[in-house]
C-alpha cells in the first residue's frame, strides 16, 4: 500500500490510543520541553537529553514548570511529585537505550538533525521507533540516512505544544504501516488531532502557513498596510486565532527564514523570502524571543 493510500485509510480507521511507556526527547528547548510535557502529563516516563549540564537543568525547569502550571490550572489531574518522578534529564545519548519512542527536537538544520538522528538510532532497540519534529525538512531524505527507515517518521508538533491541538504525522516512503497507525494513536492519546500527510516540502501546515506569512510580509514591505492591520484582517475576516505576522514573531523570524529558503529551493521562487524578512533577521529582530520582530514584545 503506497503512503497516500495509507494516509487515506488511516483517516477512516480508528487507531489504538495508547502511548509508549518510555519516551525520549532530544533537545529540551521550548519545543522539546513542550513535547516532553505533553507525554509526561499523560502518564509516560519521559527522558530529555540535552547537550550540556546547564542546558539540561534549564530543560528540567521548563518541563517541571509547565507540569506545575497544568495542575494549577486544573488542565490535568495528578500529583506534581509523582509526575516529576517520571521525568529524567541527562546529557548522555546512551540513556535512550530503553526508550520505545524517541523524538528529535533539535533546531531546523539538516546536518544537525542527521547527526542527531544517527546518534539516537545507534542506541535504540531494533523494534523502537524514531521521529523527527522537523517542520519542513524531507522525512524521506532524513530516512535515507538511517539504517531502519521503516521505524522512522515525522511528528510535527506546534508551538506552544500544551495549547496546540494539532500534530502533523508525516509518513515517509518507507514508514511501516504499523508505525503510521501507532503514531495516530499516540496523537489521540495526547488529546490532540492528527493530520496525516505524505512527505512533501513543507508538508501541509508549514507550506500553507509560510505562504500566507510571506505574502503578509511583502504587503508590509510595499506599504499596503501596517502589520497590525494585516493581522487583524486575517483574525477578524478569516477567523485565524493569530495573524500571520504575529505568528511569525512567535515561531521566530530566523526559523521562518530557514523554512522559506528551503521551500524556495524545492518548490520555486514563489517561496523566496522577501527582503524585509532577511533584513530583520540580520538585525537580530527575531520576534518574541528577542523582544522585537514585526511587533514589539518588550512589554
PAVORO-761738 format. One line per 4 residues: number of its first residue (from 1); their letters; for each residue x, y, z of N, C-alpha, C. Coordinates in steps of 0.2 Angstrom, whole numbers. Layout:
N
NUM = A = X:Y:Z:X:Y:Z:X:Y:Z; ...
***
This chain:
299
1 = XXXX = 4:-6:0:0:0:0:4:6:0; 4:11:-5:8:17:-5:6:22:0; 10:26:2:9:31:8:2:35:7; 1:38:1:-5:41:0:-11:37:2
5 = XXXX = -11:30:0:-17:26:2:-17:25:9; -11:24:12:-10:23:19:-14:29:23; -12:35:21:-15:41:24:-22:41:23; -25:39:17:-32:39:17:-35:34:21
9 = XXXX = -32:28:22:-35:23:26:-35:25:33; -29:28:35:-29:30:42:-34:35:44; -36:39:39:-41:45:41:-47:41:42; -49:35:40:-55:32:41:-55:27:47
13 = XXXX = -49:24:48:-49:19:54:-48:23:60; -50:20:66:-49:22:72:-43:18:75; -38:22:78:-31:19:80:-32:17:87; -27:13:90:-27:11:97:-24:17:100
17 = XXXX = -27:21:105:-25:27:108:-21:25:114; -15:22:113:-10:21:118:-3:24:117; 0:26:123:6:29:122:11:24:124; 17:25:122:23:21:124:24:22:131
21 = XXXX = 27:17:135:28:19:142:34:23:143; 39:22:139:46:25:139:47:29:133; 47:36:134:48:41:128:54:45:129; 58:46:124:64:50:124:63:57:120
25 = XXXX = 66:62:122:66:68:118:73:71:118; 75:72:112:82:75:111:81:83:110; 83:86:115:83:94:114:77:96:119; 79:100:124:75:102:129:73:110:129
29 = XXXX = 74:113:123:72:120:122:64:121:122; 61:126:120:54:127:121:50:122:118; 52:120:112:48:114:108:49:108:112; 55:106:113:57:99:116:54:99:123
33 = XXXX = 54:104:127:51:104:133:44:103:133; 41:106:128:33:106:127:31:99:125; 35:95:121:34:88:119:35:84:125; 40:85:129:41:81:135:35:82:140
37 = XXXX = 33:88:141:27:90:145:21:86:143; 20:86:136:14:83:133:13:75:135; 19:72:134:19:65:136:19:64:143; 22:68:147:23:67:154:16:67:158
41 = XXXX = 12:72:156:6:73:159:1:68:157; 2:64:152:-2:58:150:0:52:153; 5:52:157:7:46:161:14:42:158; 17:45:153:23:42:151:29:43:155
45 = XXXX = 34:39:155:41:40:158:45:44:153; 47:50:154:50:54:149:57:55:151; 62:54:146:69:56:146:70:62:141; 73:67:144:75:73:139:83:73:139
49 = XXXX = 86:73:134:93:73:133:95:80:130; 100:83:134:102:90:131:110:89:130; 113:95:127:120:95:125:125:96:131; 122:99:136:127:100:142:123:101:148
53 = XXXX = 126:101:154:123:101:160:119:108:161; 121:113:159:117:119:160:111:119:156; 111:117:150:105:116:146:100:111:149; 103:105:151:99:100:154:95:103:160
57 = XXXX = 98:107:165:95:110:170:89:115:168; 91:119:163:86:123:160:80:119:158; 81:114:154:76:109:151:72:107:157; 75:104:162:71:101:168:66:107:171
61 = XXXX = 69:113:172:65:118:174:59:120:170; 60:120:163:55:121:159:49:116:159; 51:110:159:46:104:160:42:104:166; 46:105:172:43:105:178:38:111:179
65 = XXXX = 40:116:177:36:122:177:30:122:173; 30:119:167:24:118:163:20:113:167; 22:107:169:18:102:173:14:105:179; 18:110:183:15:113:188:9:117:186
69 = XXXX = 10:121:181:5:126:179:-1:122:176; 0:116:173:-5:112:171:-10:110:176; -7:108:182:-10:106:188:-14:112:191; -10:117:192:-13:123:195:-20:126:191
73 = XXXX = -19:125:184:-25:127:180:-31:122:180; -29:117:183:-34:111:183:-35:108:176; -30:109:172:-30:106:165:-29:99:165; -25:96:170:-24:89:171:-25:88:179
77 = XXXX = -26:81:180:-27:79:187:-20:76:189; -18:76:195:-12:72:196:-8:76:202; -3:72:204:2:75:209:8:77:206; 10:83:207:16:85:204:23:81:205
81 = XXXX = 23:79:212:29:75:214:29:68:210; 23:65:209:23:59:206:25:60:198; 22:65:196:23:67:188:31:68:187; 34:72:191:41:74:191:45:68:192
85 = XXXX = 43:63:196:47:57:197:47:53:190; 43:54:185:44:50:179:48:54:174; 51:60:176:55:64:171:62:63:173; 66:62:168:74:61:169:77:66:163
89 = XXXX = 82:70:165:85:74:161:93:73:161; 96:71:156:103:70:156:106:73:150; 113:71:149:117:73:143:120:68:140; 117:62:141:120:55:138:115:52:133
93 = XXXX = 117:51:127:113:48:122:112:41:124; 117:38:127:116:31:129:110:29:134; 107:35:137:101:34:141:95:32:137; 96:33:130:90:32:126:89:24:125
97 = XXXX = 93:20:127:94:13:126:87:10:127; 84:11:132:77:8:134:71:11:132; 72:17:128:66:20:125:62:17:120; 56:17:120:52:14:114:51:19:109
101 = XXXX = 51:25:110:50:30:105:54:36:107; 58:39:103:62:45:104:60:50:98; 59:56:101:58:62:96:63:66:96; 66:68:90:71:73:89:68:80:89
105 = XXXX = 71:84:93:68:91:93:74:96:93; 79:95:89:84:100:89:83:105:83; 86:111:83:85:116:78:85:113:71; 81:117:67:79:115:60:86:116:55
109 = XXXX = 91:112:56:97:112:52:98:105:50; 99:104:43:99:97:40:105:93:44; 111:96:44:117:92:46:116:90:54; 113:95:57:112:94:64:107:88:66
113 = XXXX = 102:89:62:97:83:63:99:77:60; 103:76:55:105:70:53:110:67:58; 115:71:61:119:69:66:115:66:72; 110:70:74:107:68:80:103:62:79
117 = XXXX = 99:61:73:95:55:72:100:49:72; 105:49:68:110:44:68:112:42:75; 114:47:79:116:45:86:111:42:90; 105:44:89:99:41:93:98:34:91
121 = XXXX = 98:33:84:96:26:81:101:21:83; 108:23:84:113:18:86:112:15:93; 108:19:97:107:17:104:100:13:105; 96:14:100:89:11:101:88:3:99
125 = XXXX = 84:0:102:82:-7:101:80:-7:94; 80:-13:90:78:-14:83:71:-13:82; 67:-14:87:60:-13:87:57:-6:89; 62:-1:91:60:5:94:59:10:88
129 = XXXX = 55:15:90:53:20:84:57:27:85; 58:30:80:61:36:80:57:41:76; 57:47:78:53:53:75:57:59:75; 56:63:70:59:70:69:53:75:70
133 = XXXX = 54:80:74:49:86:74:50:91:69; 54:89:64:55:94:58:49:97:56; 49:104:54:43:107:52:43:108:44; 49:106:41:49:107:34:54:102:30
137 = XXXX = 59:100:33:64:96:30:61:89:28; 64:86:23:61:80:20:62:74:24; 57:71:26:57:65:30:60:59:26; 59:59:20:62:54:16:70:55:15
141 = XXXX = 72:61:15:79:62:15:82:61:21; 79:62:27:82:60:33:82:53:34; 76:49:32:76:42:32:82:39:28; 84:41:23:89:38:19:96:38:23
145 = XXXX = 96:42:28:102:42:32:102:37:37; 97:34:38:96:29:44:96:22:42; 97:17:46:98:10:45:91:7:45; 86:10:49:80:7:49:74:12:47
149 = XXXX = 74:14:41:69:19:39:62:17:40; 61:11:40:54:9:42:51:11:49; 56:12:53:54:14:60:54:21:61; 54:25:56:55:32:56:50:36:53
153 = XXXX = 48:42:56:43:46:53:43:53:56; 39:58:53:39:64:56:33:65:61; 35:68:66:29:70:71:30:78:72; 26:82:68:27:89:69:22:92:74
157 = XXXX = 25:94:80:21:97:85:21:105:83; 17:108:87:16:115:86:17:119:92; 19:125:92:21:129:97:15:134:99; 13:135:105:15:131:111:12:124:111
161 = XXXX = 16:119:113:13:112:112:8:111:117; 8:113:123:2:112:128:-5:115:125; -5:120:122:-11:123:120:-13:121:113; -8:119:109:-10:117:102:-14:110:102
165 = XXXX = -18:110:97:-22:104:97:-20:99:91; -15:101:87:-13:98:81:-6:95:81; -6:89:78:1:86:77:1:83:70; 5:85:66:6:83:59:10:76:59
169 = XXXX = 7:71:57:10:65:56:13:64:49; 19:64:48:22:64:41:25:57:39; 22:54:34:24:47:33:29:47:27; 35:44:28:40:43:23:38:37:18
173 = XXXX = 42:37:13:40:31:8:41:24:11; 46:24:16:47:18:19:44:17:26; 40:22:29:37:21:35:33:15:35; 33:11:40:29:5:40:22:7:42
177 = XXXX = 17:3:40:10:4:41:9:3:49; 12:-2:52:11:-2:60:13:4:63; 19:7:61:21:14:64:16:19:63; 14:20:56:9:25:55:3:25:59
181 = XXXX = 0:19:60:-6:18:64:-5:19:71; 1:17:74:3:18:81:4:26:82; 7:29:77:8:37:78:1:40:79; -4:38:75:-10:42:75:-13:40:82
185 = XXXX = -12:34:85:-15:33:91:-11:37:97; -5:38:96:-1:42:101:-4:49:101; -5:52:95:-8:59:95:-15:59:98; -19:54:97:-26:54:101:-25:53:108
189 = XXXX = -20:49:110:-19:48:117:-16:55:121; -13:59:117:-11:65:119:-16:70:120; -22:69:117:-28:73:117:-28:78:111; -24:76:106:-23:81:100:-26:78:94
193 = XXXX = -26:81:89:-29:79:82:-23:78:77; -23:72:74:-18:71:69:-20:73:62; -16:76:59:-16:77:51:-11:72:48; -13:67:44:-8:63:41:-7:65:34
197 = XXXX = 0:66:33:2:68:26:8:64:24; 8:63:17:14:60:14:20:65:14; 26:63:14:32:68:14:32:72:8; 32:79:9:32:84:3:35:90:6
201 = XXXX = 39:94:2:42:100:5:37:104:9; 38:106:16:34:110:20:28:106:22; 27:100:20:21:96:22:15:100:20; 10:100:25:4:104:24:4:110:27
205 = XXXX = 5:110:34:5:116:38:10:121:37; 16:119:36:21:124:35:21:127:28; 19:123:23:19:126:17:13:131:16; 7:130:19:2:135:19:3:141:23
209 = XXXX = 6:139:29:7:145:34:12:149:32; 18:147:29:23:151:26:21:155:20; 17:152:16:15:156:10:11:162:12; 6:161:17:2:167:19:7:172:23
213 = XXXX = 11:170:27:16:174:31:20:178:26; 23:175:21:27:178:16:24:184:12; 17:182:10:13:187:7:12:193:11; 10:192:18:9:197:23:15:201:23
217 = XXXX = 21:198:24:27:202:24:28:207:18; 27:204:12:28:208:6:23:214:6; 17:213:9:12:219:10:15:224:14; 18:222:20:21:227:24:27:231:20
221 = XXXX = 31:227:17:36:230:13:34:235:8; 28:233:5:26:238:0:21:243:2; 20:244:9:16:249:12:9:248:11; 7:242:9:-1:241:8:-4:242:15
225 = XXXX = -2:240:20:-5:241:27:0:240:32; -2:241:39:3:240:44:2:233:46; 7:230:50:7:223:52:1:222:56; -1:227:60:-6:226:65:-13:225:61
229 = XXXX = -14:229:56:-20:229:52:-20:223:47; -14:221:45:-14:215:41:-16:209:45; -14:208:51:-15:203:55:-23:203:57; -25:209:59:-32:210:60:-37:208:55
233 = XXXX = -35:209:49:-39:207:43:-40:199:43; -34:195:45:-35:188:45:-38:185:51; -37:189:57:-41:187:63:-48:188:62; -50:194:60:-57:196:60:-61:194:54
237 = XXXX = -57:194:48:-60:192:42:-61:184:41; -55:181:43:-55:174:41:-55:169:48; -56:172:54:-56:169:60:-50:165:62; -44:167:59:-37:165:62:-36:167:69
241 = XXXX = -34:162:73:-33:164:80:-28:169:81; -23:169:77:-17:174:77:-16:176:70; -14:182:69:-12:184:62:-5:181:60; -4:181:53:2:178:51:9:181:53
245 = XXXX = 8:188:54:14:191:56:16:190:64; 11:190:68:12:189:75:14:181:76; 11:177:72:13:170:72:20:169:70; 22:173:65:29:173:63:34:175:69
249 = XXXX = 32:180:73:36:183:78:36:177:84; 31:173:85:31:168:90:35:162:88; 35:160:81:39:155:79:46:157:79; 47:163:77:54:166:76:56:167:69
253 = XXXX = 58:173:67:59:175:61:65:171:57; 70:170:61:75:165:59:73:159:57; 68:156:61:65:149:59:61:150:52; 57:155:52:53:156:46:58:157:40
257 = XXXX = 63:161:41:68:162:35:71:155:33; 73:151:37:76:145:35:71:140:32; 65:140:34:59:136:31:58:139:24; 58:146:23:56:149:17:62:147:12
261 = XXXX = 68:148:14:74:146:9:73:139:7; 72:135:11:71:128:9:66:127:4; 60:130:6:54:129:1:55:132:-6; 59:138:-5:61:141:-12:65:136:-16
265 = XXXX = 70:133:-12:75:129:-16:71:122:-19; 66:120:-16:62:114:-18:56:116:-22; 52:121:-21:46:122:-24:46:128:-28; 51:132:-28:52:138:-33:51:145:-30
269 = XXXX = 52:150:-34:53:157:-32:47:160:-28; 41:156:-29:35:159:-25:36:159:-17; 41:155:-15:43:155:-8:49:159:-6; 52:163:-11:58:167:-10:56:172:-4
273 = XXXX = 61:172:1:60:176:7:60:184:4; 55:188:7:56:195:5:62:198:9; 64:204:6:70:207:9:69:209:16; 62:211:18:61:214:24:62:208:30
277 = XXXX = 61:202:28:62:196:32:70:195:33; 74:196:28:81:195:28:84:201:32; 82:207:31:84:212:35:83:212:42; 77:210:44:75:209:51:80:204:55
281 = XXXX = 80:198:51:85:193:54:92:195:55; 94:199:50:101:201:50:102:206:56; 97:210:58:97:215:63:96:211:70; 94:205:70:93:201:76:86:202:79
285 = XXXX = 82:205:74:75:206:76:71:199:74; 71:194:79:69:188:78:62:186:80; 59:191:83:52:190:86:52:190:93; 47:187:96:46:187:103:52:185:107
289 = XXXX = 56:180:105:62:178:109:67:184:110; 67:189:105:72:194:106:69:201:108; 62:201:108:59:207:110:56:211:105; 58:209:98:56:213:93:56:209:86
293 = XXXX = 51:210:82:50:206:76:46:211:72; 40:209:70:35:213:66:31:217:71; 32:215:78:29:218:83:34:219:89; 32:224:94:36:225:99:34:220:105
297 = XXX = 38:216:108:37:211:113:40:213:120; 43:219:120:47:221:126:42:222:132; 36:224:131:31:225:136:29:218:139
***
